[in-house]
Amino acid sequence: MISYTKLLEDMTKAIVEHPDEVNVSQDGEEGEDIVLTLNVAESDMGMVIGKHGNIAKALRTVVKAAGKLDDKKITVEIK
């Protein structure tokens, strides 16, 4: 089984200026649904979201694809 929190954390740390402030928490797991909350430094928020939300969309796509391997539906919230 894949650690979705570790996957999201590693990808995010690679693109931000303050990797020590990246925090990913799993808010709940109800059956097949998993909610991950990504917290980053306020100054890194623009890097994580990207132009027109492209970086955020890419992060969500990779994590969702990993979840499909275990028949899980993963939602990523960025705060």
PDB file of N, CA, C and O in Angstrom, chain B, residues numbered from 101:
ATOM      1  N   MET B 101       0.839  -1.183   0.000  1.00  0.00           N
ATOM      2  CA  MET B 101       0.000   0.000   0.000  1.00  0.00           C
ATOM      3  C   MET B 101       0.882   1.245   0.000  1.00  0.00           C
ATOM      4  O   MET B 101       1.908   1.296   0.678  1.00  0.00           O
ATOM      5  N   ILE B 102       0.475   2.221  -0.754  1.00  0.00           N
ATOM      6  CA  ILE B 102       1.243   3.445  -0.922  1.00  0.00           C
ATOM      7  C   ILE B 102       0.911   4.416   0.206  1.00  0.00           C
ATOM      8  O   ILE B 102      -0.245   4.522   0.616  1.00  0.00           O
ATOM      9  N   SER B 103       1.921   5.125   0.707  1.00  0.00           N
ATOM     10  CA  SER B 103       1.692   6.190   1.675  1.00  0.00           C
ATOM     11  C   SER B 103       1.391   7.466   0.901  1.00  0.00           C
ATOM     12  O   SER B 103       2.295   8.116   0.376  1.00  0.00           O
ATOM     13  N   TYR B 104       0.119   7.814   0.838  1.00  0.00           N
ATOM     14  CA  TYR B 104      -0.290   8.976   0.052  1.00  0.00           C
ATOM     15  C   TYR B 104       0.222  10.270   0.667  1.00  0.00           C
ATOM     16  O   TYR B 104       0.576  11.206  -0.049  1.00  0.00           O
ATOM     17  N   THR B 105       0.261  10.322   2.001  1.00  0.00           N
ATOM     18  CA  THR B 105       0.767  11.528   2.659  1.00  0.00           C
ATOM     19  C   THR B 105       2.235  11.735   2.331  1.00  0.00           C
ATOM     20  O   THR B 105       2.655  12.864   2.077  1.00  0.00           O
ATOM     21  N   LYS B 106       3.020  10.673   2.331  1.00  0.00           N
ATOM     22  CA  LYS B 106       4.456  10.767   2.025  1.00  0.00           C
ATOM     23  C   LYS B 106       4.663  11.173   0.565  1.00  0.00           C
ATOM     24  O   LYS B 106       5.531  11.994   0.266  1.00  0.00           O
ATOM     25  N   LEU B 107       3.880  10.609  -0.331  1.00  0.00           N
ATOM     26  CA  LEU B 107       3.973  10.940  -1.752  1.00  0.00           C
ATOM     27  C   LEU B 107       3.716  12.428  -1.975  1.00  0.00           C
ATOM     28  O   LEU B 107       4.501  13.100  -2.644  1.00  0.00           O
ATOM     29  N   LEU B 108       2.622  12.945  -1.416  1.00  0.00           N
ATOM     30  CA  LEU B 108       2.274  14.358  -1.579  1.00  0.00           C
ATOM     31  C   LEU B 108       3.311  15.254  -0.913  1.00  0.00           C
ATOM     32  O   LEU B 108       3.678  16.295  -1.458  1.00  0.00           O
ATOM     33  N   GLU B 109       3.780  14.855   0.255  1.00  0.00           N
ATOM     34  CA  GLU B 109       4.789  15.638   0.971  1.00  0.00           C
ATOM     35  C   GLU B 109       6.095  15.722   0.185  1.00  0.00           C
ATOM     36  O   GLU B 109       6.676  16.801   0.070  1.00  0.00           O
ATOM     37  N   ASP B 110       6.553  14.619  -0.348  1.00  0.00           N
ATOM     38  CA  ASP B 110       7.808  14.597  -1.109  1.00  0.00           C
ATOM     39  C   ASP B 110       7.717  15.441  -2.376  1.00  0.00           C
ATOM     40  O   ASP B 110       8.651  16.175  -2.699  1.00  0.00           O
ATOM     41  N   MET B 111       6.599  15.343  -3.096  1.00  0.00           N
ATOM     42  CA  MET B 111       6.442  16.140  -4.310  1.00  0.00           C
ATOM     43  C   MET B 111       6.404  17.632  -3.982  1.00  0.00           C
ATOM     44  O   MET B 111       6.994  18.446  -4.692  1.00  0.00           O
ATOM     45  N   THR B 112       5.711  17.977  -2.909  1.00  0.00           N
ATOM     46  CA  THR B 112       5.585  19.392  -2.539  1.00  0.00           C
ATOM     47  C   THR B 112       6.914  19.955  -2.059  1.00  0.00           C
ATOM     48  O   THR B 112       7.274  21.076  -2.418  1.00  0.00           O
ATOM     49  N   LYS B 113       7.645  19.199  -1.255  1.00  0.00           N
ATOM     50  CA  LYS B 113       8.936  19.668  -0.749  1.00  0.00           C
ATOM     51  C   LYS B 113       9.915  19.953  -1.880  1.00  0.00           C
ATOM     52  O   LYS B 113      10.806  20.789  -1.731  1.00  0.00           O
ATOM     53  N   ALA B 114       9.761  19.273  -2.998  1.00  0.00           N
ATOM     54  CA  ALA B 114      10.666  19.453  -4.131  1.00  0.00           C
ATOM     55  C   ALA B 114      10.437  20.779  -4.861  1.00  0.00           C
ATOM     56  O   ALA B 114      11.310  21.224  -5.606  1.00  0.00           O
ATOM     57  N   ILE B 115       9.288  21.414  -4.663  1.00  0.00           N
ATOM     58  CA  ILE B 115       8.999  22.627  -5.434  1.00  0.00           C
ATOM     59  C   ILE B 115       8.920  23.902  -4.600  1.00  0.00           C
ATOM     60  O   ILE B 115       8.794  24.987  -5.166  1.00  0.00           O
ATOM     61  N   VAL B 116       8.990  23.804  -3.267  1.00  0.00           N
ATOM     62  CA  VAL B 116       8.852  24.999  -2.431  1.00  0.00           C
ATOM     63  C   VAL B 116      10.204  25.485  -1.924  1.00  0.00           C
ATOM     64  O   VAL B 116      11.194  24.754  -1.955  1.00  0.00           O
ATOM     65  N   GLU B 117      10.230  26.724  -1.459  1.00  0.00           N
ATOM     66  CA  GLU B 117      11.460  27.297  -0.913  1.00  0.00           C
ATOM     67  C   GLU B 117      11.655  26.954   0.563  1.00  0.00           C
ATOM     68  O   GLU B 117      12.780  27.000   1.061  1.00  0.00           O
ATOM     69  N   HIS B 118      10.583  26.614   1.262  1.00  0.00           N
ATOM     70  CA  HIS B 118      10.648  26.279   2.684  1.00  0.00           C
ATOM     71  C   HIS B 118      10.108  24.865   2.904  1.00  0.00           C
ATOM     72  O   HIS B 118       8.997  24.698   3.408  1.00  0.00           O
ATOM     73  N   PRO B 119      10.887  23.847   2.527  1.00  0.00           N
ATOM     74  CA  PRO B 119      10.382  22.471   2.633  1.00  0.00           C
ATOM     75  C   PRO B 119      10.126  22.016   4.072  1.00  0.00           C
ATOM     76  O   PRO B 119       9.341  21.096   4.302  1.00  0.00           O
ATOM     77  N   ASP B 120      10.783  22.654   5.034  1.00  0.00           N
ATOM     78  CA  ASP B 120      10.581  22.264   6.426  1.00  0.00           C
ATOM     79  C   ASP B 120       9.196  22.674   6.944  1.00  0.00           C
ATOM     80  O   ASP B 120       8.768  22.190   7.991  1.00  0.00           O
ATOM     81  N   GLU B 121       8.494  23.552   6.230  1.00  0.00           N
ATOM     82  CA  GLU B 121       7.165  23.990   6.650  1.00  0.00           C
ATOM     83  C   GLU B 121       6.041  23.250   5.926  1.00  0.00           C
ATOM     84  O   GLU B 121       4.869  23.591   6.087  1.00  0.00           O
ATOM     85  N   VAL B 122       6.393  22.245   5.134  1.00  0.00           N
ATOM     86  CA  VAL B 122       5.374  21.446   4.443  1.00  0.00           C
ATOM     87  C   VAL B 122       4.826  20.409   5.418  1.00  0.00           C
ATOM     88  O   VAL B 122       5.577  19.685   6.071  1.00  0.00           O
ATOM     89  N   ASN B 123       3.505  20.357   5.498  1.00  0.00           N
ATOM     90  CA  ASN B 123       2.854  19.401   6.386  1.00  0.00           C
ATOM     91  C   ASN B 123       1.643  18.807   5.668  1.00  0.00           C
ATOM     92  O   ASN B 123       0.804  19.539   5.144  1.00  0.00           O
ATOM     93  N   VAL B 124       1.561  17.494   5.648  1.00  0.00           N
ATOM     94  CA  VAL B 124       0.424  16.812   5.041  1.00  0.00           C
ATOM     95  C   VAL B 124      -0.239  15.969   6.113  1.00  0.00           C
ATOM     96  O   VAL B 124       0.418  15.180   6.794  1.00  0.00           O
ATOM     97  N   SER B 125      -1.548  16.141   6.260  1.00  0.00           N
ATOM     98  CA  SER B 125      -2.275  15.336   7.236  1.00  0.00           C
ATOM     99  C   SER B 125      -3.432  14.631   6.545  1.00  0.00           C
ATOM    100  O   SER B 125      -4.021  15.142   5.593  1.00  0.00           O
ATOM    101  N   GLN B 126      -3.732  13.467   7.041  1.00  0.00           N
ATOM    102  CA  GLN B 126      -4.855  12.693   6.518  1.00  0.00           C
ATOM    103  C   GLN B 126      -6.024  12.930   7.460  1.00  0.00           C
ATOM    104  O   GLN B 126      -6.008  12.468   8.602  1.00  0.00           O
ATOM    105  N   ASP B 127      -7.038  13.648   6.987  1.00  0.00           N
ATOM    106  CA  ASP B 127      -8.140  14.054   7.843  1.00  0.00           C
ATOM    107  C   ASP B 127      -9.118  12.927   8.137  1.00  0.00           C
ATOM    108  O   ASP B 127      -9.762  12.927   9.186  1.00  0.00           O
ATOM    109  N   GLY B 128      -9.234  12.011   7.268  1.00  0.00           N
ATOM    110  CA  GLY B 128     -10.163  10.924   7.533  1.00  0.00           C
ATOM    111  C   GLY B 128     -10.167   9.920   6.408  1.00  0.00           C
ATOM    112  O   GLY B 128      -9.764  10.207   5.281  1.00  0.00           O
ATOM    113  N   GLU B 129     -10.632   8.739   6.741  1.00  0.00           N
ATOM    114  CA  GLU B 129     -10.753   7.697   5.730  1.00  0.00           C
ATOM    115  C   GLU B 129     -12.073   6.976   5.981  1.00  0.00           C
ATOM    116  O   GLU B 129     -12.231   6.251   6.964  1.00  0.00           O
ATOM    117  N   GLU B 130     -13.000   7.190   5.080  1.00  0.00           N
ATOM    118  CA  GLU B 130     -14.293   6.531   5.173  1.00  0.00           C
ATOM    119  C   GLU B 130     -14.425   5.592   3.983  1.00  0.00           C
ATOM    120  O   GLU B 130     -14.749   6.021   2.876  1.00  0.00           O
ATOM    121  N   GLY B 131     -14.178   4.336   4.213  1.00  0.00           N
ATOM    122  CA  GLY B 131     -14.257   3.370   3.128  1.00  0.00           C
ATOM    123  C   GLY B 131     -13.191   3.621   2.085  1.00  0.00           C
ATOM    124  O   GLY B 131     -12.003   3.407   2.329  1.00  0.00           O
ATOM    125  N   GLU B 132     -13.623   4.078   0.921  1.00  0.00           N
ATOM    126  CA  GLU B 132     -12.695   4.309  -0.188  1.00  0.00           C
ATOM    127  C   GLU B 132     -12.253   5.767  -0.282  1.00  0.00           C
ATOM    128  O   GLU B 132     -11.366   6.083  -1.076  1.00  0.00           O
ATOM    129  N   ASP B 133     -12.849   6.666   0.512  1.00  0.00           N
ATOM    130  CA  ASP B 133     -12.548   8.094   0.423  1.00  0.00           C
ATOM    131  C   ASP B 133     -11.494   8.507   1.444  1.00  0.00           C
ATOM    132  O   ASP B 133     -11.604   8.198   2.631  1.00  0.00           O
ATOM    133  N   ILE B 134     -10.473   9.210   0.965  1.00  0.00           N
ATOM    134  CA  ILE B 134      -9.403   9.732   1.812  1.00  0.00           C
ATOM    135  C   ILE B 134      -9.257  11.219   1.522  1.00  0.00           C
ATOM    136  O   ILE B 134      -9.226  11.630   0.362  1.00  0.00           O
ATOM    137  N   VAL B 135      -9.167  12.027   2.579  1.00  0.00           N
ATOM    138  CA  VAL B 135      -8.970  13.469   2.427  1.00  0.00           C
ATOM    139  C   VAL B 135      -7.597  13.823   2.982  1.00  0.00           C
ATOM    140  O   VAL B 135      -7.312  13.581   4.154  1.00  0.00           O
ATOM    141  N   LEU B 136      -6.744  14.401   2.128  1.00  0.00           N
ATOM    142  CA  LEU B 136      -5.421  14.857   2.536  1.00  0.00           C
ATOM    143  C   LEU B 136      -5.424  16.381   2.565  1.00  0.00           C
ATOM    144  O   LEU B 136      -5.925  17.022   1.642  1.00  0.00           O
ATOM    145  N   THR B 137      -4.864  16.960   3.628  1.00  0.00           N
ATOM    146  CA  THR B 137      -4.756  18.410   3.734  1.00  0.00           C
ATOM    147  C   THR B 137      -3.289  18.781   3.661  1.00  0.00           C
ATOM    148  O   THR B 137      -2.472  18.292   4.441  1.00  0.00           O
ATOM    149  N   LEU B 138      -2.962  19.653   2.715  1.00  0.00           N
ATOM    150  CA  LEU B 138      -1.592  20.106   2.496  1.00  0.00           C
ATOM    151  C   LEU B 138      -1.443  21.520   3.032  1.00  0.00           C
ATOM    152  O   LEU B 138      -2.151  22.428   2.598  1.00  0.00           O
ATOM    153  N   ASN B 139      -0.523  21.711   3.976  1.00  0.00           N
ATOM    154  CA  ASN B 139      -0.216  23.030   4.518  1.00  0.00           C
ATOM    155  C   ASN B 139       1.203  23.395   4.140  1.00  0.00           C
ATOM    156  O   ASN B 139       2.124  22.596   4.311  1.00  0.00           O
ATOM    157  N   VAL B 140       1.383  24.613   3.620  1.00  0.00           N
ATOM    158  CA  VAL B 140       2.703  25.119   3.250  1.00  0.00           C
ATOM    159  C   VAL B 140       2.855  26.529   3.802  1.00  0.00           C
ATOM    160  O   VAL B 140       1.884  27.145   4.240  1.00  0.00           O
ATOM    161  N   ALA B 141       4.085  27.029   3.774  1.00  0.00           N
ATOM    162  CA  ALA B 141       4.334  28.407   4.189  1.00  0.00           C
ATOM    163  C   ALA B 141       3.550  29.346   3.280  1.00  0.00           C
ATOM    164  O   ALA B 141       3.367  29.073   2.094  1.00  0.00           O
ATOM    165  N   GLU B 142       3.093  30.446   3.846  1.00  0.00           N
ATOM    166  CA  GLU B 142       2.294  31.396   3.074  1.00  0.00           C
ATOM    167  C   GLU B 142       3.050  31.910   1.851  1.00  0.00           C
ATOM    168  O   GLU B 142       2.454  32.146   0.800  1.00  0.00           O
ATOM    169  N   SER B 143       4.353  32.081   1.990  1.00  0.00           N
ATOM    170  CA  SER B 143       5.147  32.574   0.858  1.00  0.00           C
ATOM    171  C   SER B 143       5.294  31.532  -0.250  1.00  0.00           C
ATOM    172  O   SER B 143       5.619  31.888  -1.383  1.00  0.00           O
ATOM    173  N   ASP B 144       5.063  30.260   0.051  1.00  0.00           N
ATOM    174  CA  ASP B 144       5.163  29.183  -0.940  1.00  0.00           C
ATOM    175  C   ASP B 144       3.832  28.855  -1.611  1.00  0.00           C
ATOM    176  O   ASP B 144       3.783  28.049  -2.540  1.00  0.00           O
ATOM    177  N   MET B 145       2.764  29.473  -1.145  1.00  0.00           N
ATOM    178  CA  MET B 145       1.437  29.134  -1.663  1.00  0.00           C
ATOM    179  C   MET B 145       1.355  29.330  -3.180  1.00  0.00           C
ATOM    180  O   MET B 145       0.758  28.504  -3.871  1.00  0.00           O
ATOM    181  N   GLY B 146       1.932  30.389  -3.699  1.00  0.00           N
ATOM    182  CA  GLY B 146       1.900  30.632  -5.140  1.00  0.00           C
ATOM    183  C   GLY B 146       2.622  29.561  -5.935  1.00  0.00           C
ATOM    184  O   GLY B 146       2.197  29.200  -7.032  1.00  0.00           O
ATOM    185  N   MET B 147       3.727  29.046  -5.374  1.00  0.00           N
ATOM    186  CA  MET B 147       4.470  27.979  -6.063  1.00  0.00           C
ATOM    187  C   MET B 147       3.660  26.689  -6.108  1.00  0.00           C
ATOM    188  O   MET B 147       3.692  25.962  -7.101  1.00  0.00           O
ATOM    189  N   VAL B 148       2.937  26.413  -5.035  1.00  0.00           N
ATOM    190  CA  VAL B 148       2.163  25.174  -4.959  1.00  0.00           C
ATOM    191  C   VAL B 148       0.948  25.246  -5.870  1.00  0.00           C
ATOM    192  O   VAL B 148       0.574  24.249  -6.487  1.00  0.00           O
ATOM    193  N   ILE B 149       0.335  26.407  -5.960  1.00  0.00           N
ATOM    194  CA  ILE B 149      -0.840  26.545  -6.812  1.00  0.00           C
ATOM    195  C   ILE B 149      -0.431  26.678  -8.273  1.00  0.00           C
ATOM    196  O   ILE B 149      -1.037  26.050  -9.141  1.00  0.00           O
ATOM    197  N   GLY B 150       0.586  27.483  -8.558  1.00  0.00           N
ATOM    198  CA  GLY B 150       1.055  27.650  -9.933  1.00  0.00           C
ATOM    199  C   GLY B 150       0.139  28.544 -10.747  1.00  0.00           C
ATOM    200  O   GLY B 150      -0.929  28.946 -10.284  1.00  0.00           O
ATOM    201  N   LYS B 151       0.563  28.847 -11.952  1.00  0.00           N
ATOM    202  CA  LYS B 151      -0.252  29.689 -12.833  1.00  0.00           C
ATOM    203  C   LYS B 151      -1.518  28.949 -13.224  1.00  0.00           C
ATOM    204  O   LYS B 151      -1.478  27.819 -13.709  1.00  0.00           O
ATOM    205  N   HIS B 152      -2.634  29.608 -13.002  1.00  0.00           N
ATOM    206  CA  HIS B 152      -3.948  29.055 -13.340  1.00  0.00           C
ATOM    207  C   HIS B 152      -4.215  27.726 -12.615  1.00  0.00           C
ATOM    208  O   HIS B 152      -5.057  26.946 -13.057  1.00  0.00           O
ATOM    209  N   GLY B 153      -3.511  27.464 -11.514  1.00  0.00           N
ATOM    210  CA  GLY B 153      -3.741  26.252 -10.741  1.00  0.00           C
ATOM    211  C   GLY B 153      -3.127  24.998 -11.332  1.00  0.00           C
ATOM    212  O   GLY B 153      -3.489  23.890 -10.937  1.00  0.00           O
ATOM    213  N   ASN B 154      -2.210  25.150 -12.266  1.00  0.00           N
ATOM    214  CA  ASN B 154      -1.651  23.980 -12.955  1.00  0.00           C
ATOM    215  C   ASN B 154      -0.836  23.067 -12.051  1.00  0.00           C
ATOM    216  O   ASN B 154      -0.925  21.846 -12.173  1.00  0.00           O
ATOM    217  N   ILE B 155      -0.039  23.639 -11.142  1.00  0.00           N
ATOM    218  CA  ILE B 155       0.771  22.802 -10.255  1.00  0.00           C
ATOM    219  C   ILE B 155      -0.131  22.046  -9.279  1.00  0.00           C
ATOM    220  O   ILE B 155       0.056  20.850  -9.054  1.00  0.00           O
ATOM    221  N   ALA B 156      -1.102  22.742  -8.707  1.00  0.00           N
ATOM    222  CA  ALA B 156      -2.038  22.094  -7.780  1.00  0.00           C
ATOM    223  C   ALA B 156      -2.791  20.967  -8.487  1.00  0.00           C
ATOM    224  O   ALA B 156      -2.990  19.893  -7.922  1.00  0.00           O
ATOM    225  N   LYS B 157      -3.200  21.220  -9.709  1.00  0.00           N
ATOM    226  CA  LYS B 157      -3.921  20.200 -10.482  1.00  0.00           C
ATOM    227  C   LYS B 157      -3.024  18.984 -10.729  1.00  0.00           C
ATOM    228  O   LYS B 157      -3.482  17.844 -10.645  1.00  0.00           O
ATOM    229  N   ALA B 158      -1.753  19.229 -11.031  1.00  0.00           N
ATOM    230  CA  ALA B 158      -0.816  18.130 -11.276  1.00  0.00           C
ATOM    231  C   ALA B 158      -0.586  17.312 -10.004  1.00  0.00           C
ATOM    232  O   ALA B 158      -0.554  16.082 -10.052  1.00  0.00           O
ATOM    233  N   LEU B 159      -0.427  17.995  -8.867  1.00  0.00           N
ATOM    234  CA  LEU B 159      -0.246  17.278  -7.597  1.00  0.00           C
ATOM    235  C   LEU B 159      -1.463  16.397  -7.309  1.00  0.00           C
ATOM    236  O   LEU B 159      -1.324  15.234  -6.928  1.00  0.00           O
ATOM    237  N   ARG B 160      -2.641  16.957  -7.494  1.00  0.00           N
ATOM    238  CA  ARG B 160      -3.871  16.196  -7.252  1.00  0.00           C
ATOM    239  C   ARG B 160      -3.981  15.002  -8.203  1.00  0.00           C
ATOM    240  O   ARG B 160      -4.407  13.922  -7.793  1.00  0.00           O
ATOM    241  N   THR B 161      -3.605  15.189  -9.453  1.00  0.00           N
ATOM    242  CA  THR B 161      -3.696  14.120 -10.443  1.00  0.00           C
ATOM    243  C   THR B 161      -2.790  12.946 -10.086  1.00  0.00           C
ATOM    244  O   THR B 161      -3.202  11.790 -10.180  1.00  0.00           O
ATOM    245  N   VAL B 162      -1.566  13.238  -9.680  1.00  0.00           N
ATOM    246  CA  VAL B 162      -0.625  12.168  -9.332  1.00  0.00           C
ATOM    247  C   VAL B 162      -1.115  11.391  -8.112  1.00  0.00           C
ATOM    248  O   VAL B 162      -1.066  10.161  -8.092  1.00  0.00           O
ATOM    249  N   VAL B 163      -1.588  12.115  -7.093  1.00  0.00           N
ATOM    250  CA  VAL B 163      -2.060  11.440  -5.877  1.00  0.00           C
ATOM    251  C   VAL B 163      -3.318  10.627  -6.166  1.00  0.00           C
ATOM    252  O   VAL B 163      -3.468   9.514  -5.662  1.00  0.00           O
ATOM    253  N   LYS B 164      -4.216  11.177  -6.972  1.00  0.00           N
ATOM    254  CA  LYS B 164      -5.427  10.423  -7.335  1.00  0.00           C
ATOM    255  C   LYS B 164      -5.079   9.165  -8.120  1.00  0.00           C
ATOM    256  O   LYS B 164      -5.687   8.114  -7.911  1.00  0.00           O
ATOM    257  N   ALA B 165      -4.104   9.264  -9.023  1.00  0.00           N
ATOM    258  CA  ALA B 165      -3.682   8.095  -9.799  1.00  0.00           C
ATOM    259  C   ALA B 165      -3.094   7.028  -8.891  1.00  0.00           C
ATOM    260  O   ALA B 165      -3.343   5.839  -9.091  1.00  0.00           O
ATOM    261  N   ALA B 166      -2.317   7.439  -7.898  1.00  0.00           N
ATOM    262  CA  ALA B 166      -1.761   6.480  -6.938  1.00  0.00           C
ATOM    263  C   ALA B 166      -2.882   5.820  -6.136  1.00  0.00           C
ATOM    264  O   ALA B 166      -2.808   4.630  -5.829  1.00  0.00           O
ATOM    265  N   GLY B 167      -3.900   6.574  -5.804  1.00  0.00           N
ATOM    266  CA  GLY B 167      -5.038   6.025  -5.064  1.00  0.00           C
ATOM    267  C   GLY B 167      -5.816   4.994  -5.849  1.00  0.00           C
ATOM    268  O   GLY B 167      -6.351   4.043  -5.279  1.00  0.00           O
ATOM    269  N   LYS B 168      -5.880   5.178  -7.152  1.00  0.00           N
ATOM    270  CA  LYS B 168      -6.604   4.219  -7.993  1.00  0.00           C
ATOM    271  C   LYS B 168      -5.969   2.827  -7.931  1.00  0.00           C
ATOM    272  O   LYS B 168      -6.652   1.825  -8.141  1.00  0.00           O
ATOM    273  N   LEU B 169      -4.667   2.764  -7.643  1.00  0.00           N
ATOM    274  CA  LEU B 169      -4.006   1.462  -7.525  1.00  0.00           C
ATOM    275  C   LEU B 169      -4.577   0.652  -6.371  1.00  0.00           C
ATOM    276  O   LEU B 169      -4.586  -0.578  -6.413  1.00  0.00           O
ATOM    277  N   ASP B 170      -5.059   1.348  -5.332  1.00  0.00           N
ATOM    278  CA  ASP B 170      -5.646   0.688  -4.162  1.00  0.00           C
ATOM    279  C   ASP B 170      -7.162   0.863  -4.112  1.00  0.00           C
ATOM    280  O   ASP B 170      -7.782   0.631  -3.074  1.00  0.00           O
ATOM    281  N   ASP B 171      -7.757   1.271  -5.230  1.00  0.00           N
ATOM    282  CA  ASP B 171      -9.199   1.523  -5.303  1.00  0.00           C
ATOM    283  C   ASP B 171      -9.662   2.534  -4.258  1.00  0.00           C
ATOM    284  O   ASP B 171     -10.688   2.341  -3.605  1.00  0.00           O
ATOM    285  N   LYS B 172      -8.895   3.614  -4.106  1.00  0.00           N
ATOM    286  CA  LYS B 172      -9.224   4.684  -3.168  1.00  0.00           C
ATOM    287  C   LYS B 172      -9.515   5.960  -3.941  1.00  0.00           C
ATOM    288  O   LYS B 172      -8.941   6.187  -5.007  1.00  0.00           O
ATOM    289  N   LYS B 173     -10.397   6.789  -3.416  1.00  0.00           N
ATOM    290  CA  LYS B 173     -10.679   8.102  -3.993  1.00  0.00           C
ATOM    291  C   LYS B 173     -10.055   9.138  -3.055  1.00  0.00           C
ATOM    292  O   LYS B 173     -10.489   9.298  -1.915  1.00  0.00           O
ATOM    293  N   ILE B 174      -9.035   9.833  -3.550  1.00  0.00           N
ATOM    294  CA  ILE B 174      -8.282  10.759  -2.714  1.00  0.00           C
ATOM    295  C   ILE B 174      -8.592  12.195  -3.122  1.00  0.00           C
ATOM    296  O   ILE B 174      -8.573  12.548  -4.301  1.00  0.00           O
ATOM    297  N   THR B 175      -8.877  13.004  -2.117  1.00  0.00           N
ATOM    298  CA  THR B 175      -9.111  14.426  -2.304  1.00  0.00           C
ATOM    299  C   THR B 175      -7.990  15.173  -1.625  1.00  0.00           C
ATOM    300  O   THR B 175      -7.650  14.869  -0.482  1.00  0.00           O
ATOM    301  N   VAL B 176      -7.394  16.166  -2.317  1.00  0.00           N
ATOM    302  CA  VAL B 176      -6.312  16.977  -1.755  1.00  0.00           C
ATOM    303  C   VAL B 176      -6.817  18.390  -1.554  1.00  0.00           C
ATOM    304  O   VAL B 176      -7.259  19.043  -2.500  1.00  0.00           O
ATOM    305  N   GLU B 177      -6.749  18.862  -0.311  1.00  0.00           N
ATOM    306  CA  GLU B 177      -7.100  20.241   0.020  1.00  0.00           C
ATOM    307  C   GLU B 177      -5.813  20.989   0.330  1.00  0.00           C
ATOM    308  O   GLU B 177      -4.968  20.500   1.080  1.00  0.00           O
ATOM    309  N   ILE B 178      -5.669  22.170  -0.245  1.00  0.00           N
ATOM    310  CA  ILE B 178      -4.469  22.972  -0.015  1.00  0.00           C
ATOM    311  C   ILE B 178      -4.853  24.163   0.849  1.00  0.00           C
ATOM    312  O   ILE B 178      -5.758  24.931   0.523  1.00  0.00           O
ATOM    313  N   LYS B 179      -4.127  24.296   1.978  1.00  0.00           N
ATOM    314  CA  LYS B 179      -4.429  25.403   2.906  1.00  0.00           C
ATOM    315  C   LYS B 179      -3.166  26.162   3.230  1.00  0.00           C
ATOM    316  O   LYS B 179      -3.205  27.128   3.992  1.00  0.00           O
TER     317      LYS B 179
END
